[in-house]
């Protein structure tokens, strides 16, 4: 039997908030810890990027938070070894429902911000011919996850198109083909879709009149001119062992982008290999505000096709869920007979991040396919010139929850 798709994608839903508030009041559900959610999801993010970066070249970006939320919901329907592997990989400390709700709370400004928009939405698409266990469906709904019935058995391709249409709507057409052809078949039972969207203006916008071409050193032999943002302001700039990072806050103070430059002579690959939890914590901490001359290229980083993450997740420790002989999703299906079991066939991820003078727009989508069966010491203006490949991080600042991670190797690659 094949596996069914679960998609994580950028979303702007106005209905999830009330459902989440109700879910937080569910009897017997412990109060989620935003700090613990950030710690778990960031640990997962580091492990995910360490594996995923090996299979992609050039510009790349992922939303670990979107995938973390989707796999958390999958854990709710898992049992046995399948559940324990998901918990270890996701670095859970507590019930899956608590971790999922804590993730939602971690990215919800309190009080709500009018300066930025970040929404995480979920939808469970089920085959109307093979109903899931009612208790699982009820729990999913209690967590704010909408449930919709489709006819996968008789109309798999129209069902796939329908799921992609939902993803496209949630991402404002930034991601329109998350679930590829062939990922949904007549024996597909469930598609779990999660959508994350982010839009925010800079706290200190770049002046359009100051944008001008500057060389970007893609390689030792090539430095094309690219549209580059310029600013002279007091900004957060940090430095350690030659590595520099720049903190660009978004209006409202809830979120920020961090741009990380390797030291001169260090490759971006070497910088990524050295990325660990203490380093991430250092980069996401507020560096001192100092006078700075900043040059950052305008860029749009996206994955043109959905990236398969099944091998990545296997390498991270999720193996039982991908095999028909070992996967246990009986809490989701209510079925225990071997012929009625289903497994994860693939997990797809697609993301896009774009910055300009005004701010950032970003979206991410993931599809899980299951089938039945140190500081700068000087106060002189510091120069931060992002004129060579760099990393970027988009995070929530109170608990440093990482929303997006990516690299820019060539701004002209789009």
ZAZAKOL-519148 format. One record per residue: residue in one letter; y, z, x of N, C-alpha, C, O in turn. Coordinates in pm, whole numbers, plus 32768, in hexadecimal, padded with zeros to 4 digits. Layout:
N
aYZXYZXYZXYZX
...
REM end
This chain:
414
x7F8A80008053800080008000807C800080588079802F80CA
x80E87FCC802481607FBE807581BD8035806081A180908012
x822A803180A68288809D809C83058071805383217FF9804A
x834F80CE802083C380AA7FD4844280C8801F8443811D8078
x84B080817FFD85298092804A858381028018858F81187FA0
x85BF81488074862581A9805386A18182809F869B81758119
x8710816E805D8787813B809E87F181A680A7880A81ED8046
x883081B2811C88A68206812A891B81A9813E891881568199
x898181B280ED89F1815880FF8A71819D80DB8A728207809E
x8AE1815E81028B62819980E98B7F819E80558B68813D800D
x8BB2821080278BC3821D7F988C47825C7F758C7E82AC7FC1
x8C7A82387EFF8CEC827D7EC58CC782987E358CDD82447DDE
x8C8F830B7E1B8C60832E7D968CB283A07D608CCB84017DA7
x8CDE83967CE48D2E84007CA98CD7845F7C588D0A84C47C26
x8C5684437C4A8BFF84957BF88BB184FC7C478B7E855D7C0E
x8BA584E97CCB8B4F85417D198B8585CE7D268B39862F7D2C
x8C0A85DB7D2C8C44865E7D498C1B86C77CE38BF187347D09
x8C2786A87C628C03870B7BFD8B6E872C7C028B47879F7BEF
x8B1B86C57C1C8A8B86DD7C248A6B87367C9A8A13878C7C92
x8AB287227D098A9987747D7F8AC388047D668A7F88617D8F
x8B3588177D218B61889F7D028AF988E57CAC8ADA895A7CC4
x8AC2889F7C498A5988DA7BF789DE88FA7C4C899F89627C3B
x89BD889F7CA9894888B67CFE895A89317D5688FA897A7D6F
x89D489477D8489EE89BB7DD889D98A3D7D8C89C38AA67DC9
x89DF8A377D0889CA8AAE7CB6893A8ABA7C85891C8B117C33
x88E08A627CB688568A677C8B88188AEF7CAD88218B1A7D1F
x87D98B327C4D879C8BB57C6987348BAA7CD986E58B4C7CDB
x87368C097D3386D38C0F7D9D86F38BB87E1586AA8BB97E78
x87628B6D7E0E87878B177E7F87EE8B607ED4885A8B827EA3
x87CD8B777F5288278BC17FA988A58B727FC388A48AF77FC2
x89138BB97FDB89938B777FF4898D8B298077896D8B6280DF
x89AC8AA7807389A58A5780ED8A0D8A8281548A7C8AAA8131
x89E88A7B81D08A418A99823E8A768A1782788A2889C782AC
x8AF78A02826F8B30898782A48B1F8981833C8B0689168373
x8B2E89F3837E8B1F89F6840F8A9089D384378A7C89878496
x8A2C8A0983EE89A289EA840F8982895883F189378919843C
x89BA8923838489A58895836589DA883D83D4899A87DA83FB
x8A50886084088A8A881384768A33881B84F28A1D87B68536
x8A018892851189AC88A48587892D8850857B8906880E85DB
x88ED885385068871880884F28889877284F588428729853A
x88ED874584AA890486B584A28935867D85278914860B8549
x898286CA857289AF869A85F5893D869486598938863886AB
x88E286F58654886C86EF86AD88188674868B87E6863086E5
x8808865A860B87C185E185E0880C8565860F87CD8505863B
x88908566860688E184F3862F88CD84D186C288BF845C86E6
x88CC8537871788BA852087A6883284E287C4882784848812
x87CA85188784874484E2879987398454876386FA83FE87A1
x8776843B86F1877483B586B587BA8350870E878482E48727
x88308371873E887B83138792883382FC88178832828C884A
x87F88364884E87B0835688CD874082F288C2872682A78921
x86FB82EE8850868E828E883C86C28206880E8696819F8840
x871F820687AD874B818987718797813187D3878D80B687CC
x87E4816D882E8837811E888787E480C488E4881580618918
x876580E988F7870F809A894F86EB8014891186C97FB68959
x86F3800B888C86C97F8F8849873E7F38881E872A7ECF87E1
x87B97F63883C882D7F12881888817EF9889588867F4C88EF
x88C07E86889989187E63890889A37E4688D289B47E28885C
x8A057E4F89298A8E7E3189008AC67E9A88A28A9E7F0F88A6
x8B237E70884D8B5E7ECB87EC8AF37F01878D8A997EB88765
x8AFF7F80876A8A9B7FBD87118AD6803A86D18B2A807D870D
x8AA9805886598AD180D486178A6780FE85B48A2080AB857B
x8A5D818085A08A0181BC853F8A49822E84F78AAA8266852B
x8A19824F84818A4482C9843E89CD83288439897E832283DA
x89BF837F849B894F83DE849989528437841E88E9845F83EC
x89CA845683EC89D384AF83788996846F82FC895284B382AE
x89AE83EE82E9897683A9827588DE83AA827A889C83C48215
x88A6838D82F08815838C82FF87DC841A82F18771842D82B7
x8823847C832787FA8507831C87EE85308289878E85728261
x885185088238884E852A81AA87D984E68164879485248113
x87C1846681848754841E814486CC8458816686778467810E
x86B8847981E4863784B3820D8627854281D885B7857081C2
x8696858881C2868F860D81858658860380F88607865580CE
x8685859D80AD8652858A802685BF855F8028857285857FD1
x859A850E808D850D84E8809A84B7856380B38447856C8082
x84EC85C2810084A3863D811D8485868A809C841E86CD8093
x84DC8682803A84C586C87FBC844686987F78840786E37F2D
x8421861A7F9283A985E37F54833285DE7FB082CF859B7F92
x83398624802182CD861D8084828086A1808A82B2870B8065
x8204869780BB81B3870E80CC81668709814F816586A38193
x81258777817280CE877B81E78112875582698184877A8282
x80C8870982BB80FB86DE833D81768685832E81D2868C8380
x8179863282C781ED85DB82AE826B862F82A182D2860D82DA
x8263869B825582D786F1824182FE873882C38375873F82E4
x829D876C830B82BD87B7838582FA875C83EF835487878437
x82CB86DF83FA83068682845B83968660843583ED8658848C
x83B0864C83B784398631838B849286A983A98503869783D7
x84628720839084B1879783AA84D187A7843E854287C68463
x846E879084948485879D852484E8873485558542875285A4
x84D986B985268531864D855385BF86618522861F86428569
x85CD869484A9865286AB8470868E8731849B86FF87508478
x8641877F84E58670880185188695885F84A686FA88A684AE
x8646885F843C866088B783CA8655894983F1860189708442
x86AC899A83B6869E8A2B83B986B58A5B832A87248A838306
x864C8A5582DB86568A79824F861F8A0A81F785F089A5822A
x86248A1D817285ED89BA811586348934811E86AA892D8141
x85EB88C980FF8624884381058699883380A586FE87F580C7
x868D886C802D86F988617FCB877888A37FFF87E6886F7FED
x87688916804187DB895B807A881C890780E7889688FD80ED
x87CA88CA813C8800887781A8884B8800817088B687DC81A2
x881487C181078856874D80CB88DD877580908941873280A6
x88DE87E38043895B880E800589C1883A806D8A398825805C
x8991887880D889EC889F81438A2A882581848A9E882881AD
x89DC87BA818E8A12873E81C68A818709816E8AE986DE81A0
x8A6E870C80EA8AD686DF808F8B538735809C8BC38702809E
x8B3E87B880A58BB1881180B08BF987FF81358C738812813D
x8BAF87DB819B8BEB87CF82218C53876182278CAD8766827A
x8C4986FD81D08CA7868D81D68D06868C815F8D51862D814C
x8D0286F7810D8D5F8700809D8DD2875B80C58DBE87D480D4
x8E4C872580D68EBD877B80F88ED187E6808D8EC287CA8016
x8EF3885E80B88F0A88CC805C8F8C891080848F90895A80E6
x8FF988F680378FFE88A97FBA8FF588137FD5900587E78046
x8FDC87C37F6B8FD287327F7C905186F87FB990BF87257F9C
x903F8693800E90AF8654805490D785D3800E908385847FE4
x915985BF8003918C85417FCE91A384DD803D91C584698022
x9190850780BA91AF84B3812C91368465815E9146840681AB
x90BE848C81349046844881648FE0844580F38FE684938095
x8F8383E881008F1983DB809C8E9483D280E38E7D83778132
x8E3C843080C58DB4842980FA8D57845480898D6884BE804E
x8CF683FF806D8C9A841A7FFF8C0C83FA802B8BF28395806D
x8BB1845080048B238439801A8AE084387F928AE1849D7F4B
x8AA583C77F6C8A6583BA7EEA89D383967EFD89AC835E7F63
x898283B77E9988F4839A7EA188C183647E1C88F1838B7DB2
x885F830A7E24882082D67DAB878C82BF7DC6876682847E2B
x873A82EE7D6A86AA82DE7D74867F82707D13868582837C99
x865581FD7D498624818F7CF7858C819C7CEC854681987D51
x855A81AC7C7384CB81C17C5F8491814E7C0D84D681117BBB
x841281317C2483CD80CB7BD783AC81027B4D836481667B40
x83E080C37AE783CB80F57A5F833880F07A358310813179D5
x82E780A17A7F825980977A5F820681037AA2819181177A7F
x8242814B7B0481FA81B47B4B8256822E7B57828E82467BC2
x826682797AEE82C382EA7AF1829F83507B5C822983697B77
x8306838C7B9782F283F47BFB82D684797BB882E084877B3E
x82B384DB7C09829C85607BD7831D85957B95838685957BD4
x831685C07B18838F85EC7AD183DA865C7B19845586617B15
x839286B57B5A83D487237BA0842A86EF7C14849787217C2D
x83F786877C5B8443864E7CCA84C086087C95852C86177CCE
x84B185BC7C2A852385757BF0858D85D97BC1860585C67BD7
x855F86457B8185BD86AB7B52860686EC7BC6867E87057BBE
x85BE87097C3285FF87477CA7866286E77CE686CE87107D12
x864086687CEC869C86057D24871C86007CD3878A85FB7D0A
x870D86007C4F878485FE7BF987D6867C7C09885186787C04
x879486ED7C1D87DC876B7C2D882F876C7CAC888F87B87CB8
x880A87187D0D8854870E7D8A88C086A47D8688FC86847DED
x88D9866C7D108943860A7D038917857D7D1E896B85247D2B
x889485657D26886184DF7D43884084987CC087EC84C67C73
x888284267CA7886883D97C2F87DE83997C3787B183737CA3
x879A838D7BC5871683507BBE871E82D77B61874D82E27AF0
x86EF82657B9286F381E97B44866B81A47B49862F81997BB4
x863A81767AD685B981347ACE85C9809D7ADA861E80617A98
x857680607B3085727FCF7B4284E17FA17B3584847FF17B40
x84CF7F1F7B1E84477EEA7B1484207EA97B9884247E2E7BA6
x83FA7EFC7BFA83CD7EC87C7B834B7E7A7C6C83367E167CB1
x82F47EA87C14826F7E6D7C0A82747DDA7BDE822C7D877C15
x82C77DBB7B7B82CA7D337B45833D7CDF7B7C83347C657B7F
x83A97D217BA7841F7CD77BD784537D157C5884C27D4A7C5B
x84047D0E7CC4842F7D507D4184AD7D167D7D85027D617DAE
x84BC7C927D7B85337C577DB985B27C777D6C86157C9F7DA9
x85B57C677CE6862C7C947C9E864B7D287CB386C07D4F7CB7
x85E27D797CC285FA7E087CDC863B7E1C7D6486977E6D7D72
x860C7DD27DC9864A7DDB7E4F86DD7DB37E4987327DF67E83
x86F97D467E0387837D197DF687D87D837DB0884B7D987DD4
x879F7DC57D4D87E77E2D7D05880B7EA17D61887A7ED47D5D
x87AA7ECA7DB487C67F377E1288357F0F7E7388907F5D7E8D
x882E7E957EA788957E677F03891D7E5C7EC089847E737EFF
x891E7E397E3E899C7E337DF589DA7EBD7DEB8A537ECD7DFA
x89867F227DD389B97FAB7DCE89F47FD47E558A60800E7E5C
x89AC7FB57EC089DD7FD57F468A627F8E7F608ABF7FC97F97
x8A6A7F0F7F3A8AE57EC27F4F8B5A7F007F038BC97F087F37
x8B407F2D7E898BAA7F6C7E3B8BDA7FED7E7D8C5280097E81
x8B7C803A7EB18BA080B97EEF8BEA80A57F748C3B80F97F9B
x8BCF80387FB78C0F801E80398C837FBC802C8CB77F8D8091
x8CAB7F9E7FB18D187F407F9A8CFE7EBC7FE18D567E838022
x8C837E8D7FD18C537E0C80048C4C7E06809B8C397D9A80D3
x8C5A7E7680DF8C4D7E7681718BBB7E63819B8B9E7E2B8204
x8B5D7E9481478ACE7E8581618A907E4D80E28A8A7E91807C
x8A637DD280E88A347D8E806F89A07D6A807189697D44800A
x895F7D7480E588D37D4B80EF88867DB38140884C7D9381A8
x88867E2F810F88457E9A815987AD7E8B8157876C7E8D81BF
x87757E7B80E186E47E7180D386BD7DDE80E386DB7D8D808B
x867B7DB98151865E7D2C816B85ED7CF6811385A27D4280D6
x85E57C74810F85787C3680C484F27C6380FA84DE7C6E8173
x84977C7E809C84127CAB80C384027D4280C783917D7380CC
x84717D8C80C484687E1E80CA84437E5B804484157ECD803F
x84587E117FD884327E3F7F5383C67DE17F1E83D87D677F1F
x83577E1A7EF082E77DCA7EBF82B57E077E3B82EB7E6A7E0A
x824D7DC97E02821A7DF57D8081E37E827D8481DD7EC47D1D
x81BA7EB27DFB81847F3A7E0281EB7FA07E3181C980137E4C
x826A7F787E3C82D47FD77E5B82E2803A7DE982E080147D74
x82EF80B77E0B82F7811E7DA48381815D7D9B83B0817C7D2E
x83C181707E0C844481B37E0C849C81777E78846C81527EE3
x851D816C7E5C8581814D7EC185E981BD7EBC862B81D07E56
x85F582067F28865682727F3286D1823F7F7C86C9821E7FF2
x874282387F3887BB82007F738825826B7F83884382B47F24
x885E82767FFB88CC82D18018893F82828050892B822880A2
x89B882A280268A2B8253804D8A9B82AB80828ABD83108044
x8AD2828680F38B3F82D281308BB5827681488BA7820B8184
x8C2A829E811B8CA3825181388D0E82AE81708D1283258152
x8D63827581C28DCE82C282028E49826B820E8E4281F9823C
x8EBA82A181E68F39825981F28FA782BF820A8FB3832081BF
x8FF782AB82729060830C829190CE82C982E290B6826B832D
x914782FC82D091BA82CE831E91CF832B839591B283A2838E
x920182F18402922083438477928B83AA845592E4838E8405
x9284841F849192EF848184829370844B84BF93DD8462848B
x93618402852C93D383C0856D93B0832B85779370830185D7
x93DB82DC851493B8824C851593F082068590945A822885C2
x93A681A285BE93D7814B8628943C80E985EC942E80BE857A
x94A080C7863995048069860A94D37FDA861C94A97FB28689
x94D77F8D85AF94A77F0285B694F57EB3861E94BC7E5E8663
x95777ECF862995CA7E85868995A07E9D871995C07E4E8771
x95587F0C8731952D7F2D87B994A37EF287DB94787EF9884E
x94607EB9877993DC7E7C879493EF7DF987DE943B7DA287B3
x93A97DEC884E93B77D71889D93367D5C88ED92E87DB988FF
x93217CE2891D92A67CC6896992A37D1189EE93077D1B8A35
x922E7D448A0C92157D858A8C91897D5D8ABA91327D458A66
x91727D568B3E90EB7D348B6D90887DA48B5290A87E198B64
x900F7D7F8B268FA27DDE8B138F317DB28B6D8EFD7D438B60
x8F0A7E098BC88EAA7DE58C318E1B7DF08BFC8DD87E568C0D
x8DF07D858BBB8D6A7D818B848D017D8B8BF28C9B7DCE8BE1
x8D1B7D4A8C618CC37D4F8CD58D167D3B8D528D8F7D288D4C
x8CD37D408DC48D1C7D2E8E428D577CA38E4D8DB57C8C8E99
x8D207C458DFF8D4C7BBB8E0A8DA57B8E8D968DE07B228D9B
x8DAF7BDF8D2E8DFA7BB38CBA8E537C1F8C808E287C918C70
x8ED17BFB8C608F307C598C258F877C0E8BC28FFB7BF18BE0
x8F527BEC8B4B8FA27BA48AE890147BFB8AB390087C768AAE
x90807BBB8A8C90EE7C038A4C90C97C2189BB909A7BC88973
x90DF7C9C899090BF7CC4890791377D0F88CC91807D508916
x914B7D06884991B87D52880991A47DE78823913B7E1F8805
x920B7E27885A91FD7EB28886926C7F08884A92E17EE3884C
x92447F7B881492A17FDC87DB92E2802C884C929F805088AD
x93638048883F93AD809488A493F2810B88619423810087F0
x93F6817A88A8943D81F088769464824A88E99417825D8947
x94DC828288E2950882EA893F9527836588EB958D836C88A7
x94CE83C788F094D7843C889A949384B288DD944F84A38942
x94A8852888A49459859D88CD93D58598888293D185A58807
x936A858588CB92E685758890928185CA88DD929C85F6894D
x920E85E188A191A5862D88E3915885D6894491158576891C
x916185F689C3911A85AC8A2C90CD860F8A81910486738AAF
x904D85F38A978FF986488AEB8FBE85FA8B5E8FBB857E8B5C
x8F8E86418BC18F5386008C368EF2865F8C7A8F0C86D78C86
x8E8186298CA68E1F86778CF28DCE86188D488D9185BA8D16
x8DCD86318DCA8D8085E08E298DA0854C8E1C8D4884F68E25
x8E20852F8E068E4D84A48DFF8E3F84648D768E7B83FB8D5F
x8DF2849F8D1C8DE5846C8C948E5D849D8C438E7F85138C46
x8E9D84418BFA8F1184648BA98EF084518B158EA283FA8AEF
x8F2D84A58AC28F2084918A338FA584AC89ED8FF485018A17
x8FBB846189849037846589379017848A88A78FBF84508869
x906084EB8872904D851787E890BD84DA8792913384F587A8
x90968488873190F5844A86D590DE8485864A9080845C8606
x913184E48620911C8523859D914684C7852B91A084748539
x910284D884BB912884918442918584E983EF9184856383FB
x91D584AA839C923484F2834891EA855682F09182853782B6
x921F85CD82E691E18637829A9196869982F1917C870A82C7
x91748670836C913786CA83CC90A586EA83B7906F874083FD
x906286A683578FD686C5833C8F77867A83978F0C86AC83B8
x8F9D860183C08F4685AB84108F918579848B900C857C8491
x8F44854984ED8F7F851585688F2184AF85A78EA884B38592
x8F5B845585F48F0C83FB86488F1F842586D98F8F84428704
x8EB2842887238EB6844487B28E8883C887FC8E1C839487E3
x8EDA839A88598EBB832688AC8E99835A89378EE783A58972
x8E248333896C8DF4836989EB8DE682F88A518D9E82978A3A
x8E2C83078AC28E2982A48B2D8DD382D48BA08DE783438BD1
x8D7382848BCD8D2982A98C468D8982B18CBE8DF382738CBF
x8D6182FC8D218DB282FF8D9A8DAE82768DDE8D5282288DC6
x8E0E825B8E2E8E1481DB8E758D9481C68EC48D6A821E8F10
x8D5681538EB48CDB81338EFA8C5D815F8EB28BEF813C8EDC
x8C6B81AC8E458BF681D88DF88BE081788D838C3F81538D3E
x8B6581528D6E8B4780F98CFE8B4181488C7D8B2C81C18C7D
x8B5581028C0E8B4B81428B8C8ABD81758B758AA981DD8B36
x8A5B812C8BA689D081568B9989B981DC8BDE897482328BA8
x89F281ED8C5689E3826D8C9C8A2782DE8C5089F2834D8C4B
x8A9B82C28C138AE083288BC58A8B83528B4D8A8283C88B2D
x8A4F82F18B0A89FC830E8A95898183608ABB895983BA8A71
x894583408B2D88CF838B8B5888F1841E8B74889B84758B66
x896D84398B9C899584C28BBD89C285108B4289E285868B4D
x89C584D18ACE89F685138A558991857A8A23891F85588A03
x89BB85F98A1D8967866589E989BD86BE89928A3486A38981
x89828728895B89C9877E88FD8A4687BF893A8AB087BB88FB
x8A3F87FA89B28ABA883489EB8B2887CC8A028B9E87E789ED
x8AFF87538A2D8B6286EA8A448BA386C189C18C1D86B089BA
x8B5286B089588B8A868C88D68BE986F788A58C5586D88872
x8BC3877588B48C1B87E2888A8CA087DC88D38D0987F28897
x8C9B87BF89558D1687B689A58D6F874489748DE887548968
x8D3186D189598D7F865D892C8DBF867388A38E2E8645888A
x8D7786BB884A8DA986CC87C28E09874287B48E4C874F874E
x8E108797881B8E70880588178EFD87CE88248F128761885A
x8F5E881987F28FE987ED87FA901B87F78889902A886688BC
x9037878788CC9070878F8953910587B2894A913F87AB88DE
x914187D789B991CF87FE89B5922887878993920D871689BC
x929387A2894A92F6873A892C9350872989A6938F878889D4
x935586B089D893AA86928A4B93EE860B8A3493BB85B989E8
x945F85F48A75949C856F8A6C943C85068AA1940485168B0E
x9428849D8A5593C4843B8A7B93F283AE8A599433839789F3
x93CF83528AB093E282C38A99935882898A7A930082878AD0
x9346825B89FD92C2823689CB92BB81A289AE931481688970
x924D816489DD922E80D989BD919D80D5898C914180F889D5
x918B80AA890F9105809F88D490FC801A888B91537FFB8839
x90967FCA88A6908D7F498863906D7F5787CE90247FB387A7
x90A27EFE877D90737EF486F48FE37EC386FA8FC17E6F874D
x8F8E7EF686A28F037EC786A78EC27ED2861D8EEB7F2085C7
x8E5C7E83860E8E057E8A85998D767E8285CD8D4C7E1A8600
x8D2C7EEF85C08CA27EF485EE8C477EF685758C587F4A851C
x8BE87E9C85708B8B7E9C85008B057E64852C8AFC7E1A858E
x8A9F7E8884E38A1A7E4F84F88A097DE0849089FE7DFD8419
x8A077D6184BB8A037CF2845C89877CF0840689897CBD8396
x891A7D288439889F7D3283EB886D7DC383F088887E0C844F
x88257DE9838787EF7E70838387967E8A83FC87427E37841F
x87AB7EFB843B875F7F2084B286E57F71848986F27FD68444
x86707F4684B385F67F90849585EC800984F285F67FFC856C
x85D9807E84B585D380FA85038549813B84FF853A81AE8528
x84E480F384CD8460813184C28429815B854A83F681CA8559
x8434810385AE840381268633845681968671842081EB86B8
x84D881958657852F81FF868985048286865184F882E7869B
x84EE828C85CE84C7830B858F843C833785B9842283AF85C4
x83E382D885D2836082FE8607836F8341868F833083A786AB
x83C3830586E483D8833E8768841883C987618406841B87BB
x846183E386F584A2846586E4844284CD86AA8463854486A7
x83CB84A3867D83688504864E833A84F585BF82E685428592
x8370849185758343847A84EC82D8840E84F182F8839784F8
x8259843584ED81EB83D484F7819383D2847B816D8367844C
x8173844784458118844C83D2814E83FE835C810283BF8313
x81D284028346820E83C282D181FF832B82D3820B82EB826A
x81E682F0834981E0825E835681528227834D813E81AE835D
x80F0827B83358065824D83308028826D82A8803282DD8277
x7FE78207826B7FAA821B81E87F3F828781EB7F2882CB8187
x7EFE8297825D7E9082F882667EBF838782747E7283E4825D
x7F3F839C829B7F6C842482B77FE7844F8267800484C6825E
x803083F1822D80AB841581E5808A846A816B802B844E8122
x80DB84D0815680C9852880E2814E8535809881A5858380BF
x815B84E7802E81CF84F17FD681A2851A7F4A81DD84F07EE6
x8139856C7F44810385967EC3816785E67E70816485DB7DF5
x81C186377EAC8224867A7E58828186187E0F82B886397DA6
x829285A07E4882E6853B7E09829984F07D9C82D184D17D33
x821B84D27DB581CE847C7D5C817484C87CFD815084967C92
x814E85437D2480ED858B7CD5806085587CE7800485867CA3
x804C84F87D427FC984BB7D577F8A84F07DD77FCF85037E3B
x7F0985077DD37EC185377E497E5184DA7E737E2184E47EE4
x7E24847F7E1B7DB984237E3D7DE883C47EAB7E5A83977EA8
x7D9283A57F0E7DBB834F7F7E7DF682CA7F527E5682997F8E
x7DBD828D7EE87DED820A7EBE7E7782117E7C7EBA81AB7E6C
x7EA0828A7E557F2182997E137F8E82CB7E72800282D87E4A
x7F6982E67EEF7FCB83187F4F802582A67F7F7FFD82327F7F
x809F82CA7FA780F582647FE081378299805E813783118078
x816D823D80AB81A0825D8131822282118149824681B880FC
x8266823781B482E381F381D882C1817A822D828081858295
x82ED810681FF82D5808D824C8345807782B2832980528324
x83C2808D828B842F807582E884AA80C282BB84B580EA8247
x850580D683178586811382FC85F080B7833585ED809583AC
x864E808E82E186B68031830C873C80778311875B80CE82BF
x878D8051837388138089838388748017839B88577FB983E5
x88E7801F835C89517FBE837389D68007836689E88058830C
x8A327FEA83C18AB2803183C18B217FD683F18B097F738436
x8B9C7FF983CA8C137FB183F88C84801584088C99806A83B2
x8CCE800B84778D43805F84918DB3800384C08DA07FAF8517
x8E29801584858E9A7FBE84A78F18801484B58F358066845E
x8F64800085218FE28048853190537FE4854790417F798582
x90CA800B851791427FBE853191B7801F853E91A280978555
x92327FED853092A78041854492AE80B484DF92E6811E84FE
x927780A084689286810383FE921A816E83FC923481E183D9
x91A081488423913581AA841D90AC816A8427909B8106846D
x904B81A483E28FBF817B83EF8F80816983668F9981B7830A
x8F2E8102835B8ED580F382EA8E4880E483218E31809A8380
x8DEB812A82E58D62812783168D01813482A38D1F8170823C
x8C8B80FA82B78C21810382538B9B8100829B8B9080C88308
x8B36813E825D8AB1813C82988A498133822B8A5C816881BE
x89DC80F1824A896E80E781EA88E980EE823588D980AF829D
x888C813A81FE88068143823687A2812E81C887B8815C8158
x873580EB81E486CF80D6817E8649810481B1861880D38217
x860E8162816A858A8195818E852581518134852A816080BA
x84CA8106816F846D80B7812283E780FC811883A3810E817D
x83C0812580A083418166808882F181148025832A80D47FCD
x826E81158032821A80D27FD281B981377F9C81A481A27FD5
x817981107F26811181657EF480A8816B7F5F80B0811C7FBE
x805781B37F59800781C17FCF806781ED8045803A81FF80B6
x8E7D87D98BCE8EE088178C238F6C87E08C0B8F6C876C8BE2
x8FD588128C18905C87EA8BF390A887A98C67908D87C18CDD
x910C87528C3D916387168CA391CD877D8CCC920E87BA8C77
x91DE87908D4B923787FA8D7A92CA87D08D75932088278D67
x92EA87518D81937587258D8D93B587108D05937186EC8CA4
x943887258CFD948387088C8494CC86828C8F9516865C8C35
x94B8863D8CFC94EE85B68D0694A7855F8CA19433857A8C80
x94E884F78C6E94A5849F8C0D941F846D8C459419842E8CAE
x93B7848B8BFD933284608C26931683D78BEC933A83BC8B79
x92D883828C3992B882FD8C08922782FA8BDA91CB831C8C25
x921582D28B5D918E82BD8B299185822A8B0391B681FE8A9B
x914481DF8B5A913D814E8B4A90AC81268B2F905B811E8B8B
x908E810C8AB0900680E48A8A8FFA804D8A9D8FF980008A3D
x8FF180258B1A8FEE7F968B3C8F677F6D8B748F5C7F068BB7
x8F017FBD8B588E787FA08B818E1A7FE08B1B8E4980308AC9
x8D9B7FC18B1B8D407FF58AB48D4A808C8AA48D5480D68B06
x8D4680B98A258D5681488A078D03816E898E8CD4811A8942
x8CF281F1897E8CB1822A89088D1B825A88A58D8C827888CC
x8CF7826088248D4E829E87C28CFC82F687658C8782D98749
x8D3B836087358CFD83C186DC8D5E83DD86698DD583F28681
x8D2E83DC85EE8D7E8404857C8D40848385448CC984858524
x8D8F84ED853A8D58856F85168DB385BB84B78E2B85A084AD
x8D76861A84718DBE867E84238DE086EE84858D8A871984D2
x8E5D871D84828E8B876F84F28E6B880384E58E618847854C
x8E5B8839846C8E4788CA84618DC488F584A08DBE895984E7
x8D5988A884848CD688CB84BC8CA1885D85178C2E88648543
x8CF487F985358CCF878B85908C59873A855D8C09870885AD
x8C4C872B84DB8BE186D884A38BF9864784C68C63861084A8
x8B97860985068BA5857F85358B81851E84C48B1185208492
x8BE084C9849D8BC9846684348B9883E2846E8B3883A7843D
x8BDB83B384D88BB9833485178BBA834485AF8C08839285E6
x8B6382FB85F18B6482EE86828B53825C86A28B078215865F
x8B99822D87098B8D819F872A8BC4818087B38BFF81D587F7
x8BAF810587DB8BE380D6885C8C2E805288488C09800287F2
x8C94803D88968CDD7FBE88998CCC7F8489258D077FB68985
x8C7C7F1C892E8C697ED889AF8CC47E5E89BD8CE97E378A2C
x8CE77E23894A8D397DAA894C8D837DA188C68D467D7A8862
x8E057DC388C08E4F7DBE88418E547D3288058E6B7D25878C
x8E407CCA88558E477C41881F8DC67C1C87D68DC27BB78790
x8D5C7C6C87E58CDC7C4987A88CDB7C6587118C837C3286CB
x8D397CB386DF8D447CCD86518CD07D1486188CCD7D3185A1
REM end
